[in-house]
Amino acid sequence: MELIDTPQNPCPPGANIVGLRAADGVQLRAAYWRPEGIPRGTVALIQGRAEFIEKYYEVIGEILARGFAVAAFDWRGQGMSQRLLGDRRKGHVRRASDYRLDLEAFQRHLLAPDCPKPWFALAHSMGASALLDYAGSGPDAAPYERIVAVAPLIHLYGLAGSSTARKTAFLLNAVGMGRLSTWGGGRRTLASLPFAHNVLTRDRRRFFRAVDVLNAAPSLAIGAPTIGWAHAAYELCDKLNADGFAENIRTPILFLAAGKERLVSTPAIERFALRLKNAACVVLPESEHEIMMERDEIRAQFWAAFDAFIPGEPFLHKANLKRAQV
């Protein structure tokens, strides 16, 4: 349950590491930080597929500098949370609804006892989609004042999002092949991927900073998703895009999408945002998928949007005031 610290990627000071147990018994690694002074609230940092807490140290430091507490966790099957298959390199999940169990454990066992309100969420890619699924499951399901959803998986990009790919994943999963890696995939991880071939970011320093962490701690890495994971992702996308689902989400949401996206569909994100009653979508035209790991000028645009949407409270939130008076 440790956090990995490297010279190129130092851990923000004051980390508190926590072990969580989901309702089905899966063990999760989590951590939280407090800023100096009285917090303006808490930002729940919810990562995407194949990511890990260490990848977000820079973002965590920037949130702390804004006066917010930060809480984060590794999803089941990745990072230092419990892996679901004997081969640790396979990115697997049994069903998309299992991610709700992780969110519930995170909220019940970390946010509720240790993190001051108001709560906000900053969620990326697959993690943003899982959170949207959770937010649409009931009026009080997602206890966040506002959500920033960065490049959420509403629909996959290109051939991966085709009906042929969907049907193939369904059939292979149905005949018991869900634990096999997806076609063209394997155990190859980010650490072995040439920068020129990556579809995540155009920032060399931040790309190789993540590679450095994986070289220091190979146990953090996963390779391609399994067929089972792909099938679960398609089912999640279908649910999000179903008639009436988006319209039931009441939490205010800011969507940030990438103009040079090659993993998820930016037009699908824009269409989804239009269906919500209280949402907006900003497309950063020069960004690739990992907006928070992009070049400085793109990240400046991201933080400007974040700061405009999540100001915290202008004065002390009543929960923080009670804590401060103790």
BABAMI-833177 format. One record per residue (C-alpha): x, z, y. Coordinates in steps of 0.1 Angstrom, whole numbers, padded with zeros to 4 digits, always signed. Layout:
BEGIN
XZY ...
//
This chain:
BEGIN
+0000+0000+0000 +0030-0003+0023 +0032-0027+0053 +0062-0051+0053 +0084-0051+0083 +0111-0077+0091 +0134-0082+0121 +0115-0114+0130 +0081-0098+0125 +0082-0061+0134 +0051-0040+0126 +0034-0026+0157 +0042+0011+0159 +0016+0037+0149 +0002+0020+0118 -0020+0040+0095 -0022+0026+0060 -0054+0032+0040 -0065+0024+0005 -0101+0014+0001 -0123+0010-0030 -0151-0016-0030 -0184-0007-0047 -0173-0027-0078 -0141-0008-0080 -0117-0034-0065 -0089-0018-0045 -0082-0030-0010 -0053-0024+0014 -0062-0017+0050 -0046-0004+0081 -0055+0007+0116 -0038+0013+0149 -0047+0032+0181 -0037+0021+0216 -0022+0044+0242 -0049+0063+0261 -0086+0063+0254 -0096+0032+0234 -0120+0007+0249 -0134+0002+0214 -0122-0013+0181 -0115-0049+0171 -0119-0055+0134 -0094-0082+0125 -0108-0102+0096 -0083-0127+0081 -0088-0160+0063 -0079-0172+0028 -0044-0166+0016 -0036-0144+0046 -0023-0108+0049 -0022-0081+0075 +0015-0088+0083 +0007-0123+0095 -0012-0108+0124 +0013-0083+0138 +0017-0103+0170 -0021-0105+0174 -0025-0068+0166 +0001-0059+0193 -0018-0081+0219 -0051-0064+0211 -0035-0030+0214 -0021-0040+0248 -0057-0047+0259 -0066-0011+0251 -0085-0016+0218 -0079+0000+0185 -0074-0024+0157 -0085-0023+0120 -0076-0049+0094 -0077-0053+0056 -0066-0077+0029 -0095-0094+0011 -0097-0090-0027 -0074-0114-0045 -0048-0117-0017 -0023-0098+0003 -0016-0064-0013 -0052-0059-0023 -0061-0061-0060 -0056-0095-0076 -0084-0107-0098 -0065-0127-0123 -0033-0121-0144 -0015-0149-0125 -0011-0133-0090 -0005-0167-0074 -0040-0180-0081 -0063-0175-0052 -0096-0165-0069 -0129-0149-0063 -0158-0147-0087 -0186-0153-0062 -0188-0155-0024 -0211-0124-0023 -0182-0103-0035 -0167-0106-0001 -0196-0085+0012 -0185-0057-0010 -0151-0058+0008 -0167-0058+0042 -0190-0029+0033 -0160-0008+0021 -0140-0017+0052 -0169-0006+0075 -0180+0025+0055 -0146+0039+0047 -0124+0028+0076 -0144+0018+0107 -0170+0046+0105 -0146+0076+0101 -0116+0064+0120 -0124+0038+0146 -0140+0044+0180 -0170+0023+0191 -0180-0002+0203 -0169-0023+0174 -0160-0060+0178 -0149-0085+0152 -0122-0112+0154 -0126-0133+0122 -0107-0164+0110 -0116-0193+0087 -0130-0181+0054 -0131-0146+0067 -0153-0157+0096 -0177-0174+0072 -0179-0143+0050 -0187-0123+0081 -0214-0148+0092 -0230-0146+0058 -0230-0108+0062 -0244-0109+0097 -0272-0132+0086 -0283-0110+0057 -0303-0085+0079 -0308-0073+0114 -0284-0044+0110 -0260-0058+0085 -0230-0065+0107 -0224-0035+0130 -0205-0054+0157 -0214-0057+0193 -0198-0092+0194 -0180-0115+0171 -0153-0141+0178 -0153-0166+0149 -0121-0187+0149 -0122-0220+0129 -0149-0207+0105 -0155-0224+0072 -0189-0240+0078 -0180-0272+0060 -0147-0284+0046 -0128-0313+0062 -0126-0347+0047 -0126-0354+0009 -0127-0316+0001 -0161-0315+0018 -0176-0344+0000 -0205-0343-0025 -0182-0355-0052 -0158-0325-0047 -0188-0301-0047 -0203-0315-0079 -0170-0315-0096 -0163-0279-0088 -0198-0270-0099 -0195-0287-0133 -0160-0274-0140 -0170-0239-0131 -0201-0241-0152 -0181-0250-0183 -0157-0221-0179 -0129-0236-0160 -0133-0215-0129 -0099-0198-0133 -0079-0230-0132 -0063-0241-0100 -0081-0269-0080 -0071-0305-0086 -0038-0312-0069 -0032-0274-0064 -0009-0250-0081 +0013-0220-0076 +0030-0234-0045 +0027-0211-0015 +0032-0213+0022 +0069-0202+0018 +0077-0235-0001 +0057-0258+0022 +0077-0280+0046 +0067-0275+0082 +0062-0312+0087 +0035-0313+0060 +0016-0282+0070 -0019-0285+0085 -0021-0250+0100 +0000-0250+0132 +0024-0270+0153 +0043-0239+0163 +0076-0238+0143 +0085-0202+0152 +0052-0187+0141 +0051-0209+0110 +0085-0198+0098 +0078-0162+0108 +0051-0161+0082 +0074-0178+0057 +0100-0151+0064 +0075-0124+0055 +0066-0141+0022 +0103-0145+0014 +0108-0107+0020 +0077-0098+0000 +0067-0126-0024 +0039-0104-0038 +0019-0112-0007 +0016-0149-0015 -0010-0169-0033 -0011-0206-0040 -0040-0230-0042 -0075-0217-0047 -0091-0218-0081 -0120-0240-0091 -0141-0208-0091 -0130-0200-0055 -0139-0236-0044 -0173-0233-0061 -0179-0200-0043 -0169-0216-0010 -0193-0245-0014 -0221-0221-0022 -0213-0201+0009 -0213-0232+0031 -0246-0243+0016 -0261-0209+0025 -0248-0209+0060 -0261-0244+0066 -0296-0237+0050 -0326-0240+0073 -0333-0208+0091 -0301-0189+0082 -0282-0193+0114 -0313-0187+0135 -0316-0152+0120 -0282-0141+0133 -0287-0119+0163 -0251-0108+0171 -0236-0126+0201 -0208-0150+0188 -0181-0170+0204 -0169-0198+0182 -0134-0212+0187 -0126-0245+0170 -0096-0267+0167 -0095-0303+0180 -0069-0314+0155 -0084-0296+0126 -0077-0308+0090 -0090-0280+0069 -0125-0272+0081 -0150-0294+0100 -0150-0288+0137 -0183-0309+0142 -0199-0286+0116 -0189-0256+0136 -0203-0271+0168 -0236-0279+0151 -0238-0244+0136 -0232-0227+0170 -0260-0247+0186 -0285-0233+0160 -0278-0197+0170 -0298-0180+0197 -0268-0162+0213 -0237-0182+0208 -0212-0206+0224 -0185-0229+0210 -0152-0237+0226 -0130-0265+0211 -0093-0263+0219 -0084-0300+0217 -0046-0297+0209 -0049-0269+0183 -0046-0272+0145 -0064-0247+0122 -0046-0215+0129 -0054-0211+0166 -0040-0176+0168 -0007-0189+0154 -0004-0219+0176 +0019-0228+0205 +0019-0205+0236 -0002-0228+0258 -0030-0229+0231 -0028-0192+0225 -0032-0186+0262 -0065-0206+0261 -0076-0185+0231 -0069-0152+0248 -0086-0163+0280 -0118-0170+0260 -0114-0137+0241 -0110-0117+0272 -0140-0133+0289 -0162-0126+0258 -0150-0092+0247 -0143-0070+0277 -0150-0037+0259 -0169-0012+0280 -0163-0009+0318 -0161+0029+0314 -0161+0053+0284 -0184+0045+0256 -0204+0076+0247 -0187+0079+0213 -0153+0078+0229 -0163+0103+0255 -0174+0128+0229 -0141+0123+0210 -0121+0127+0243 -0138+0160+0251 -0130+0176+0217 
//
